[in-house]
Amino acid sequence: MLARAIAELVPRAHVKCAVARARQVEGSCNRRLRGLPGLTAEQHAIIRNAGPIQPWPLYFVDNVITTGTTIAACRRALGWGTGLAYADASTPHNTRRFSEPAGMAPNRSFSHSDRWAGFWRGGD
């Protein structure tokens, strides 16, 4: 999971999948290709699916941020948090792969289920 790979580089970071979709929705990219507007934060249907979380700085990891509505929906579901976009320009023909930190399997592909995992940095 992308959030875990990033969190391994951050001291005292914790990963928790704290949000999920309440129902399947059409992606904003597909909607725009069909000439429709992107999704609003409400239309993303993102809900909290985790128990209590310490109120430390929280980051939602996403592979792309266009309008910010996915991050806004995640923040709305939990009440706080900051968006963190991951971009990798090293593979121009396959933007769904990345090189993992040492000790992890190289070039693991991601699916949409890997998105929106949050991680936070714990207190001292």
C-alpha positions in Angstrom: 0.0 0.0 0.0 1.3 3.4 -0.9 0.7 4.9 2.5 2.7 2.2 4.1 5.7 2.8 1.8 5.6 6.5 2.5 5.1 5.9 6.3 8.2 3.7 6.4 10.2 6.8 5.6 8.6 8.9 8.3 9.7 8.3 11.9 6.9 7.3 14.3 4.3 7.2 11.4 1.3 4.9 11.7 -1.0 3.7 8.9 -4.7 3.2 9.3 -7.3 2.8 6.6 -9.8 5.1 8.2 -12.1 6.0 5.3 -13.9 4.0 2.6 -16.6 4.5 0.0 -20.2 3.9 1.2 -21.0 2.8 -2.4 -19.4 2.4 -5.8 -19.1 5.7 -7.7 -17.9 6.5 -11.2 -14.5 8.1 -11.3 -14.2 11.8 -12.1 -11.9 11.1 -15.0 -14.4 8.9 -16.7 -17.1 11.4 -16.0 -15.1 14.2 -17.6 -14.3 12.0 -20.6 -18.1 11.7 -21.1 -18.5 15.5 -20.8 -19.9 15.4 -17.3 -18.6 17.4 -14.4 -16.3 15.8 -11.8 -17.7 14.5 -8.5 -18.4 16.8 -5.6 -17.1 15.9 -2.1 -20.6 14.6 -1.2 -20.9 12.5 -4.4 -17.6 10.7 -3.5 -19.6 8.9 -0.8 -16.6 8.6 1.5 -17.3 7.6 5.1 -15.4 6.9 8.2 -14.8 3.2 8.8 -12.4 3.3 11.7 -12.6 3.7 15.4 -11.0 6.4 17.4 -7.8 8.0 16.0 -5.4 10.2 18.0 -5.7 13.8 16.8 -2.1 14.0 15.5 -1.3 15.4 12.0 -3.2 13.2 9.5 -2.4 12.8 5.8 -4.6 11.3 3.1 -2.6 9.7 0.4 -3.9 9.9 -3.2 -2.2 9.3 -6.5 -3.7 12.4 -8.2 -5.3 15.6 -7.0 -7.1 17.6 -9.7 -9.9 19.5 -7.9 -9.3 18.3 -4.4 -12.8 16.9 -3.9 -11.6 13.4 -2.9 -9.3 14.8 -0.2 -12.1 17.2 0.9 -14.5 14.2 1.2 -11.9 12.3 3.3 -11.4 15.3 5.5 -15.1 15.7 5.8 -15.5 12.0 6.9 -12.9 12.3 9.6 -13.1 15.9 10.6 -9.4 16.8 9.9 -6.5 15.9 7.7 -4.3 17.1 4.9 -4.0 15.8 1.4 -0.7 14.2 0.2 -0.4 13.5 -3.5 2.1 11.0 -4.8 3.6 11.5 -8.2 6.2 9.4 -9.9 7.7 10.6 -13.2 10.2 7.8 -13.5 7.8 5.5 -15.5 6.2 7.6 -18.3 4.3 4.8 -19.9 2.9 3.3 -16.6 2.0 5.8 -14.0 0.6 3.1 -11.7 4.0 1.7 -10.7 6.7 2.9 -8.4 10.0 1.8 -6.9 9.5 0.9 -3.2 11.9 1.7 -0.4 14.6 -0.9 0.4 13.2 -4.2 1.8 9.9 -4.0 -0.1 8.9 -5.7 -3.3 10.0 -3.6 -6.3 7.5 -2.2 -8.8 4.3 -3.3 -7.1 1.2 -2.2 -9.0 -1.5 -0.3 -7.2 -5.3 -0.4 -7.5 -7.8 2.2 -6.5 -8.4 0.3 -3.2 -4.9 1.5 -2.2 -5.9 5.1 -2.3 -7.2 7.2 0.7 -5.3 5.4 3.3 -4.3 7.8 6.0 -1.1 8.0 8.0 -0.2 10.1 10.9 2.9 10.9 12.8 2.7 10.0 16.5 3.7 12.2 19.4 7.1 12.1 21.0 
